[in-house]
């Protein structure tokens, strides 16, 4: 006669105990709390962007009627679309400069031996400890002087908005650490084929460093897109100011038009979100594989 399925249980055989990992539970709770804290303001921004002014300034959580025209009004009102275009141009020029200059500097520190190389690299890293606000005045004096002695005006022009940010200590560090991990055998093979440093950099190093370069592009775009204090400092004409300044334009005698500000904020966030969605895989790979070698 076959044993009954419950025979072992009824005979007193103890059931296996389920182990509870309290440490993981605590970690998940903390991470969940952090995610909620981070996402709630974003969700409220989306909700408020679809409200009318009364709901946005009141205690409403969700709009009764979706006000999609808020986005049209925010885009066309207060020259917001002009500020958007300015930010795109500033970001594009800054990214181009960083990719060129930071790549060349990082390659030199990683693959070329020259006197005091480590000293200069350490000096560049030390600038990361300097608060950004401290260098505003020296940079402002520099771009003002260059505008006076050169043929091209810098204030109220693209050079003042982009040139001071075409090199970044963080980007040089990130790319240098990635370049340092490239096997030396590749350089030896390139030399056998008659390649110099520039050809080796363009044909071999840069294709291998795609994740690190995309990470630099993403960070540069975010920094340039969110800039506000410096563009205000070097411009006196709103024609040259970026989208972050445009968010403060939704004001009238009665106060801030919150619903339009939130609609403008959604428009402002969209390019960053879209860019991240396109490069998230390479971004994760670049962060994971960079900095493992000193």
Order of alpha helices (4+ residues) and beta strands (2+ residues): alpha-alpha-alpha-alpha-alpha-alpha-alpha-alpha-alpha-alpha-alpha-alpha-alpha-alpha-beta-beta-alpha
